[in-house]
Amino acid sequence: MVAGVRLDHLLALQMVDYIVSHHDLNMRRACRLMKQSRSVQYYQSVKDRKQALRGRMREIAKTRARYGYRRIHVLLKREGWQLGKNQAYRLYSEEQLQLRSKLPKRRKMVVTRQAKIKLSKPNEAWSMDFVADQLANGMKFRTLTIVDVFSRQALAIEVSQRLRRNMWSPL
């Protein structure tokens, strides 16, 4: 029966609005006529309608830790959200997504980073890097090094004058 009570309440609100607009009575008399408190007529919900927007803003800030409110605002606009930059700033501040600089003189931002994965045995993770250098006679060459992260052992070193990323095939 809760749904019935809700509908009766909404109907009473609409009836008071109708009486005020069509019969030239003020709000006080219309509420007295309907036996309804005026506070019910003036009540506005405090429920935040922007919860989905706030959640999406938090997701973007989490995945792109260095983005400020302006860049997040642009991304949200591209996704179809209707908000202005002042509203984006207000929500960004209320969600405490601001980046604080640890040393203001150096302008370095402090961001909490996820812990590195702890490796327990060899061949769990490899790293690769291209290195370019030249000999004393001016001839340039490139090397591709593949290193096991756990044991720090060089698994392969490929040396060539024309070594490109797309030419290399996995081992």
ZAMARMAR-210007 format. One record per atom (N, C-alpha, C): residue in three letters; atom name; x, y, z; residue number from 1. Coordinates in steps of 0.2 Angstrom, whole numbers. Each point is the difference from the previous one (the first is absolute). Layout:
N
R  residu  atome     xx     yy     zz  num
R     ALA     CA      X      Y      Z  NUM
...
//
This chain:
171
R  residu  atome     xx     yy     zz  num
R     MET      N      4     -6      0    1
R     MET     CA     -4      6      0    1
R     MET      C      4      6      0    1
R     VAL      N      7     -1      1    2
R     VAL     CA      4      6      0    2
R     VAL      C      0      4     -7    2
R     ALA      N     -1     -4     -5    3
R     ALA     CA      0      4     -7    3
R     ALA      C     -6      4      0    3
R     GLY      N     -6     -2      3    4
R     GLY     CA     -6      3      0    4
R     GLY      C      0      7      4    4
R     VAL      N      4      0      5    5
R     VAL     CA      1      6      4    5
R     VAL      C      4      5     -4    5
R     ARG      N      5     -3     -3    6
R     ARG     CA      5      5     -4    6
R     ARG      C     -4      3     -6    6
R     LEU      N     -5     -4     -3    7
R     LEU     CA     -4      3     -5    7
R     LEU      C     -5      5      2    7
R     ASP      N     -3     -1      6    8
R     ASP     CA     -4      5      3    8
R     ASP      C      3      6      2    8
R     HIS      N      6     -1      3    9
R     HIS     CA      5      6      1    9
R     HIS      C      1      5     -6    9
R     LEU      N      2     -4     -5   10
R     LEU     CA      2      4     -6   10
R     LEU      C     -7      3     -3   10
R     LEU      N     -5     -3      0   11
R     LEU     CA     -7      3     -2   11
R     LEU      C     -1      6      4   11
R     ALA      N      1      0      7   12
R     ALA     CA     -2      5      4   12
R     ALA      C      4      6     -2   12
R     LEU      N      7     -1     -1   13
R     LEU     CA      4      5     -2   13
R     LEU      C     -2      4     -7   13
R     GLN      N     -2     -5     -5   14
R     GLN     CA     -2      3     -6   14
R     GLN      C     -7      4      1   14
R     MET      N     -4     -2      4   15
R     MET     CA     -7      3      1   15
R     MET      C      2      7      3   15
R     VAL      N      4      1      5   16
R     VAL     CA      2      6      3   16
R     VAL      C      2      5     -6   16
R     ASP      N      5     -3     -4   17
R     ASP     CA      2      4     -6   17
R     ASP      C     -5      2     -4   17
R     TYR      N     -5     -4     -2   18
R     TYR     CA     -5      1     -4   18
R     TYR      C     -5      6      3   18
R     ILE      N     -1     -1      6   19
R     ILE     CA     -5      5      4   19
R     ILE      C      4      7     -1   19
R     VAL      N      6      0      2   20
R     VAL     CA      4      7      0   20
R     VAL      C      0      3     -7   20
R     SER      N      1     -4     -5   21
R     SER     CA      1      3     -7   21
R     SER      C     -7      1     -3   21
R     HIS      N     -6     -3      1   22
R     HIS     CA     -6      1     -4   22
R     HIS      C     -5      3      4   22
R     HIS      N      0      0      7   23
R     HIS     CA     -5      4      4   23
R     HIS      C      2      6      4   23
R     ASP      N      6      2     -2   24
R     ASP     CA      3      6      3   24
R     ASP      C      0      0      8   24
R     LEU      N      1     -5      3   25
R     LEU     CA      1     -1      7   25
R     LEU      C      8      0      2   25
R     ASN      N      2      3      5   26
R     ASN     CA      7     -1      2   26
R     ASN      C      1     -7      3   26
R     MET      N      6     -1      1   27
R     MET     CA      3     -7      2   27
R     MET      C     -3     -2      7   27
R     ARG      N      0      5      4   28
R     ARG     CA     -3     -1      7   28
R     ARG      C     -7     -3      0   28
R     ARG      N     -4      4     -4   29
R     ARG     CA     -7     -2      0   29
R     ARG      C     -1     -7     -4   29
R     ALA      N      4     -1     -5   30
R     ALA     CA     -1     -6     -4   30
R     ALA      C      2     -6      4   30
R     CYS      N      5      1      4   31
R     CYS     CA      2     -6      5   31
R     CYS      C     -5     -1      5   31
R     ARG      N     -3      5      3   32
R     ARG     CA     -5     -1      5   32
R     ARG      C     -6     -3     -3   32
R     LEU      N     -2      1     -6   33
R     LEU     CA     -5     -3     -3   33
R     LEU      C      1     -7     -1   33
R     MET      N      6     -2     -2   34
R     MET     CA      2     -7     -1   34
R     MET      C      2     -4      6   34
R     LYS      N      0      4      6   35
R     LYS     CA      2     -3      7   35
R     LYS      C      7     -3     -1   35
R     GLN      N      4      4     -3   36
R     GLN     CA      7     -2     -1   36
R     GLN      C      5      6      3   36
R     SER      N      5     -2      4   37
R     SER     CA      5      4      2   37
R     SER      C      3      4     -5   37
R     ARG      N      2      6      1   38
R     ARG     CA      3      4     -5   38
R     ARG      C      8     -2     -1   38
R     SER      N      2     -3      5   39
R     SER     CA      7     -2      0   39
R     SER      C      1     -6     -5   39
R     VAL      N     -5     -4     -1   40
R     VAL     CA     -1     -6     -5   40
R     VAL      C      1      3     -7   40
R     GLN      N     -4      6     -1   41
R     GLN     CA      0      3     -6   41
R     GLN      C      7      3     -2   41
R     TYR      N      3      3      5   42
R     TYR     CA      7      3     -2   42
R     TYR      C      6     -5      1   42
R     TYR      N     -1     -6      2   43
R     TYR     CA      5     -4      1   43
R     TYR      C      4     -2     -7   43
R     GLN      N      7      0      1   44
R     GLN     CA      4     -2     -6   44
R     GLN      C      5     -5      2   44
R     SER      N      0     -5     -3   45
R     SER     CA      4     -6      1   45
R     SER      C      8      2      1   45
R     VAL      N      3     -3      5   46
R     VAL     CA      7      2      0   46
R     VAL      C      4     -6     -3   46
R     LYS      N     -3     -5     -3   47
R     LYS     CA      3     -5     -3   47
R     LYS      C      4      2     -6   47
R     ASP      N      7     -2      0   48
R     ASP     CA      4      2     -6   48
R     ASP      C     -2     -3     -6   48
R     ARG      N     -1      3     -5   49
R     ARG     CA     -2     -3     -7   49
R     ARG      C      6     -1     -4   49
R     LYS      N      6      2      2   50
R     LYS     CA      6     -1     -4   50
R     LYS      C      4     -6      3   50
R     GLN      N     -3     -5      3   51
R     GLN     CA      4     -5      2   51
R     GLN      C      4     -4     -5   51
R     ALA      N     -4     -1     -6   52
R     ALA     CA      4     -4     -6   52
R     ALA      C      5      4     -2   52
R     LEU      N     -1      7     -1   53
R     LEU     CA      5      4     -2   53
R     LEU      C      7      1      4   53
R     ARG      N     -2      0      7   54
R     ARG     CA      6      0      5   54
R     ARG      C      4     -7     -1   54
R     GLY      N     -4     -5     -1   55
R     GLY     CA      3     -7      0   55
R     GLY      C      5      0     -7   55
R     ARG      N     -3      2     -5   56
R     ARG     CA      4      0     -6   56
R     ARG      C      6      5      0   56
R     MET      N     -1      5      4   57
R     MET     CA      6      5      1   57
R     MET      C      5     -3      4   57
R     ARG      N     -2     -4      5   58
R     ARG     CA      5     -4      4   58
R     ARG      C      4     -5     -4   58
R     GLU      N     -4     -4     -4   59
R     GLU     CA      3     -5     -4   59
R     GLU      C      6      3     -5   59
R     ILE      N     -2      6     -3   60
R     ILE     CA      5      3     -5   60
R     ILE      C      6      3      4   60
R     ALA      N     -1      3      6   61
R     ALA     CA      5      2      4   61
R     ALA      C      5     -6      3   61
R     LYS      N     -3     -5      1   62
R     LYS     CA      3     -6      2   62
R     LYS      C      5     -3     -5   62
R     THR      N     -3      0     -7   63
R     THR     CA      4     -3     -5   63
R     THR      C      5      5     -3   63
R     ARG      N     -2      6      0   64
R     ARG     CA      5      5     -2   64
R     ARG      C      1      5      6   64
R     ALA      N      5     -2      4   65
R     ALA     CA      2      3      6   65
R     ALA      C      2      7     -1   65
R     ARG      N      3      2     -6   66
R     ARG     CA      3      7      0   66
R     ARG      C     -5      5     -3   66
R     TYR      N     -6     -3     -2   67
R     TYR     CA     -5      5     -3   67
R     TYR      C     -3      4      5   67
R     GLY      N     -1      7     -2   68
R     GLY     CA     -3      4      5   68
R     GLY      C     -8      1     -2   68
R     TYR      N     -3      5      3   69
R     TYR     CA     -8      0     -1   69
R     TYR      C     -1      2     -8   69
R     ARG      N      4      4     -3   70
R     ARG     CA     -1      2     -7   70
R     ARG      C      0     -5     -4   70
R     ARG      N      5     -5      0   71
R     ARG     CA      1     -5     -5   71
R     ARG      C     -6     -5      2   71
R     ILE      N     -1     -1      6   72
R     ILE     CA     -6     -5      2   72
R     ILE      C     -6      3     -3   72
R     HIS      N     -1      7      0   73
R     HIS     CA     -6      3     -2   73
R     HIS      C     -1     -2     -8   73
R     VAL      N      6      1     -3   74
R     VAL     CA      0     -1     -8   74
R     VAL      C     -2     -7     -1   74
R     LEU      N      3     -5      4   75
R     LEU     CA     -2     -7     -1   75
R     LEU      C     -7     -2      1   75
R     LEU      N     -3      3      5   76
R     LEU     CA     -7     -1      2   76
R     LEU      C     -5      3     -5   76
R     LYS      N      2      6     -3   77
R     LYS     CA     -4      3     -5   77
R     LYS      C      0     -4     -7   77
R     ARG      N      6     -3     -1   78
R     ARG     CA      0     -5     -6   78
R     ARG      C     -4     -6      1   78
R     GLU      N     -1     -2      6   79
R     GLU     CA     -4     -6      2   79
R     GLU      C     -7      2      0   79
R     GLY      N     -2      6     -1   80
R     GLY     CA     -7      2      0   80
R     GLY      C     -3      3      6   80
R     TRP      N      4      1      6   81
R     TRP     CA     -3      3      6   81
R     TRP      C     -1      7     -1   81
R     GLN      N     -5      3      3   82
R     GLN     CA     -2      7     -1   82
R     GLN      C      2      3      7   82
R     LEU      N      6      4     -1   83
R     LEU     CA      3      3      6   83
R     LEU      C      4      6     -2   83
R     GLY      N      0      5      4   84
R     GLY     CA      5      6     -2   84
R     GLY      C      6     -1      4   84
R     LYS      N      5      4     -2   85
R     LYS     CA      7     -1      3   85
R     LYS      C      0      2      8   85
R     ASN      N     -5      5      2   86
R     ASN     CA      0      2      7   86
R     ASN      C     -3     -6      4   86
R     GLN      N     -5     -3     -3   87
R     GLN     CA     -3     -6      3   87
R     GLN      C      5     -6      1   87
R     ALA      N      4      0     -6   88
R     ALA     CA      5     -6      0   88
R     ALA      C      5      2      6   88
R     TYR      N      2      6      1   89
R     TYR     CA      5      2      5   89
R     TYR      C     -3     -1      7   89
R     ARG      N     -7      2      1   90
R     ARG     CA     -3     -1      6   90
R     ARG      C      0     -8      2   90
R     LEU      N     -2     -4     -5   91
R     LEU     CA     -1     -7      2   91
R     LEU      C      7     -3      1   91
R     TYR      N      5      2     -4   92
R     TYR     CA      7     -2      1   92
R     TYR      C      3      2      7   92
R     SER      N     -2      6      2   93
R     SER     CA      3      2      7   93
R     SER      C     -4     -4      5   93
R     GLU      N     -7     -1     -1   94
R     GLU     CA     -3     -3      5   94
R     GLU      C      2     -8      1   94
R     GLU      N      2     -3     -5   95
R     GLU     CA      2     -6      0   95
R     GLU      C      7     -1      2   95
R     GLN      N      4      6      1   96
R     GLN     CA      7      0      2   96
R     GLN      C      4     -4     -4   96
R     LEU      N      0      2     -7   97
R     LEU     CA      4     -3     -5   97
R     LEU      C      6      4     -2   97
R     GLN      N      1      6      4   98
R     GLN     CA      5      4     -2   98
R     GLN      C      7     -3      2   98
R     LEU      N      5      1     -5   99
R     LEU     CA      7     -2      2   99
R     LEU      C      3      5      4   99
R     ARG      N      4     -2      5  100
R     ARG     CA      3      5      4  100
R     ARG      C      8     -1     -1  100
R     SER      N      3      6     -1  101
R     SER     CA      7      0     -1  101
R     SER      C      4     -1      6  101
R     LYS      N      4     -4      1  102
R     LYS     CA      4     -1      6  102
R     LYS      C      5      5      1  102
R     LEU      N      4      2     -5  103
R     LEU     CA      4      6      0  103
R     LEU      C     -2      5     -5  103
R     PRO      N     -3      5      3  104
R     PRO     CA     -3      5     -5  104
R     PRO      C      5      3     -5  104
R     LYS      N      7      1      3  105
R     LYS     CA      5      3     -4  105
R     LYS      C      2     -4     -6  105
R     ARG      N      0     -7      1  106
R     ARG     CA      2     -4     -6  106
R     ARG      C     -6     -2     -4  106
R     ARG      N     -6      1      2  107
R     ARG     CA     -6     -1     -4  107
R     ARG      C     -1     -8     -1  107
R     LYS      N      2     -4      4  108
R     LYS     CA     -1     -7     -1  108
R     LYS      C     -6     -3      4  108
R     MET      N     -4     -4     -4  109
R     MET     CA     -6     -2      3  109
R     MET      C      1     -7      4  109
R     VAL      N     -4      0      5  110
R     VAL     CA      0     -6      4  110
R     VAL      C     -6     -4     -2  110
R     VAL      N      1     -6     -2  111
R     VAL     CA     -5     -5     -2  111
R     VAL      C      1     -7      3  111
R     THR      N     -5     -3      3  112
R     THR     CA      1     -6      3  112
R     THR      C      0     -5     -6  112
R     ARG      N      5     -4      0  113
R     ARG     CA      1     -5     -5  113
R     ARG      C     -1     -7      2  113
R     GLN      N     -2     -4     -4  114
R     GLN     CA     -1     -7      2  114
R     GLN      C      6     -4      1  114
R     ALA      N      0     -5      5  115
R     ALA     CA      6     -3      1  115
R     ALA      C      2     -4     -6  115
R     LYS      N      7     -1     -1  116
R     LYS     CA      2     -4     -5  116
R     LYS      C     -1     -8      1  116
R     ILE      N     -1     -3     -5  117
R     ILE     CA     -1     -8      1  117
R     ILE      C      6     -3      2  117
R     LYS      N      0     -4      6  118
R     LYS     CA      6     -4      2  118
R     LYS      C      1     -6     -4  118
R     LEU      N      5     -1     -3  119
R     LEU     CA      2     -5     -4  119
R     LEU      C      3     -6      5  119
R     SER      N     -1     -6     -1  120
R     SER     CA      2     -5      4  120
R     SER      C      5     -5     -4  120
R     LYS      N      0      0     -6  121
R     LYS     CA      4     -5     -4  121
R     LYS      C      2      3     -7  121
R     PRO      N      5     -2     -3  122
R     PRO     CA      2      2     -7  122
R     PRO      C     -5     -1     -5  122
R     ASN      N      0      4     -5  123
R     ASN     CA     -5     -1     -6  123
R     ASN      C     -7      2      2  123
R     GLU      N     -1      3      5  124
R     GLU     CA     -7      3      1  124
R     GLU      C     -1      7     -4  124
R     ALA      N      5      4      0  125
R     ALA     CA      0      6     -4  125
R     ALA      C      6      2     -3  125
R     TRP      N      0      2     -6  126
R     TRP     CA      6      2     -4  126
R     TRP      C     -1      8     -1  126
R     SER      N      6      3     -1  127
R     SER     CA      0      7     -3  127
R     SER      C      4      0     -6  127
R     MET      N     -2      5     -4  128
R     MET     CA      4      1     -7  128
R     MET      C      1      7     -1  128
R     ASP      N      6      2     -3  129
R     ASP     CA      2      7     -1  129
R     ASP      C      4      0     -6  129
R     PHE      N     -1      5     -4  130
R     PHE     CA      4      2     -6  130
R     PHE      C      5      5      2  130
R     VAL      N      6     -1     -2  131
R     VAL     CA      6      4      2  131
R     VAL      C      3      2     -7  131
R     ALA      N      2      7     -1  132
R     ALA     CA      3      2     -6  132
R     ALA      C      7      3      2  132
R     ASP      N      5     -1     -4  133
R     ASP     CA      6      3      1  133
R     ASP      C      4      0     -6  133
R     GLN      N      6      3      0  134
R     GLN     CA      4      0     -6  134
R     GLN      C      7     -1      1  134
R     LEU      N      4     -3     -5  135
R     LEU     CA      7     -2      1  135
R     LEU      C      4      6     -1  135
R     ALA      N      7      0      1  136
R     ALA     CA      4      5      0  136
R     ALA      C      0      3     -8  136
R     ASN      N     -1     -4     -4  137
R     ASN     CA      1      2     -7  137
R     ASN      C     -7      3     -3  137
R     GLY      N     -5      0      5  138
R     GLY     CA     -6      4     -2  138
R     GLY      C     -6     -5     -2  138
R     MET      N      1     -7     -1  139
R     MET     CA     -5     -4     -2  139
R     MET      C     -4     -2      6  139
R     LYS      N     -7      1     -1  140
R     LYS     CA     -5     -1      5  140
R     LYS      C     -2     -7      0  140
R     PHE      N     -2     -2      6  141
R     PHE     CA     -3     -7      1  141
R     PHE      C     -5      1      6  141
R     ARG      N     -5     -5      0  142
R     ARG     CA     -5     -1      5  142
R     ARG      C      0     -7      3  142
R     THR      N     -1      0      6  143
R     THR     CA     -1     -7      4  143
R     THR      C     -7     -1      3  143
R     LEU      N     -2     -6      0  144
R     LEU     CA     -6     -1      3  144
R     LEU      C      2     -5      6  144
R     THR      N     -1      2      6  145
R     THR     CA      2     -5      6  145
R     THR      C     -7     -2      3  145
R     ILE      N      0     -7      2  146
R     ILE     CA     -5     -3      3  146
R     ILE      C      3     -3      7  146
R     VAL      N     -3      3      5  147
R     VAL     CA      2     -2      7  147
R     VAL      C     -5     -3      4  147
R     ASP      N      2     -6      4  148
R     ASP     CA     -5     -2      5  148
R     ASP      C      0      4      6  148
R     VAL      N     -6      2      2  149
R     VAL     CA      0      5      5  149
R     VAL      C      2     -3      7  149
R     PHE      N     -2     -6      1  150
R     PHE     CA      2     -3      7  150
R     PHE      C      7     -1      0  150
R     SER      N      3     -4     -4  151
R     SER     CA      7     -2      0  151
R     SER      C      5      5     -3  151
R     ARG      N     -3      5     -3  152
R     ARG     CA      4      6     -4  152
R     ARG      C      5     -3     -5  152
R     GLN      N     -2     -6     -3  153
R     GLN     CA      5     -3     -4  153
R     GLN      C     -2      2     -7  153
R     ALA      N      5      2     -5  154
R     ALA     CA     -2      2     -6  154
R     ALA      C     -2     -7     -4  154
R     LEU      N     -6      0     -3  155
R     LEU     CA     -2     -6     -4  155
R     LEU      C      2      1     -7  155
R     ALA      N      0      6     -3  156
R     ALA     CA      2      0     -7  156
R     ALA      C      2      8     -1  156
R     ILE      N      5      0     -4  157
R     ILE     CA      2      7     -3  157
R     ILE      C      0     -1     -7  157
R     GLU      N     -3      4     -3  158
R     GLU     CA     -1      1     -8  158
R     GLU      C      4      6     -2  158
R     VAL      N      5      0     -4  159
R     VAL     CA      3      6     -2  159
R     VAL      C      0      0     -8  159
R     SER      N     -2      6     -2  160
R     SER     CA      0      2     -8  160
R     SER      C      0      7     -1  160
R     GLN      N      2      2     -6  161
R     GLN     CA      0      7     -2  161
R     GLN      C     -7      2     -2  161
R     ARG      N     -5     -4     -2  162
R     ARG     CA     -6      2     -1  162
R     ARG      C     -5     -4      4  162
R     LEU      N      0      0      6  163
R     LEU     CA     -4     -4      4  163
R     LEU      C     -7      5      2  163
R     ARG      N     -5     -3     -2  164
R     ARG     CA     -7      4      1  164
R     ARG      C     -4     -4      4  164
R     ARG      N     -5      4      4  165
R     ARG     CA     -5     -4      4  165
R     ARG      C     -4     -5     -4  165
R     ASN      N     -2      2     -6  166
R     ASN     CA     -5     -4     -3  166
R     ASN      C      4     -6     -4  166
R     MET      N      6      0      0  167
R     MET     CA      4     -5     -4  167
R     MET      C      1     -6      5  167
R     TRP      N      0      2      7  168
R     TRP     CA      2     -5      5  168
R     TRP      C     -5     -5      1  168
R     SER      N      1     -7      0  169
R     SER     CA     -5     -5      1  169
R     SER      C      1     -3      7  169
R     PRO      N     -5     -1      4  170
R     PRO     CA      1     -3      7  170
R     PRO      C      4     -7      0  170
R     LEU      N      4     -1      5  171
R     LEU     CA      4     -6      1  171
R     LEU      C     -5     -6      2  171
//
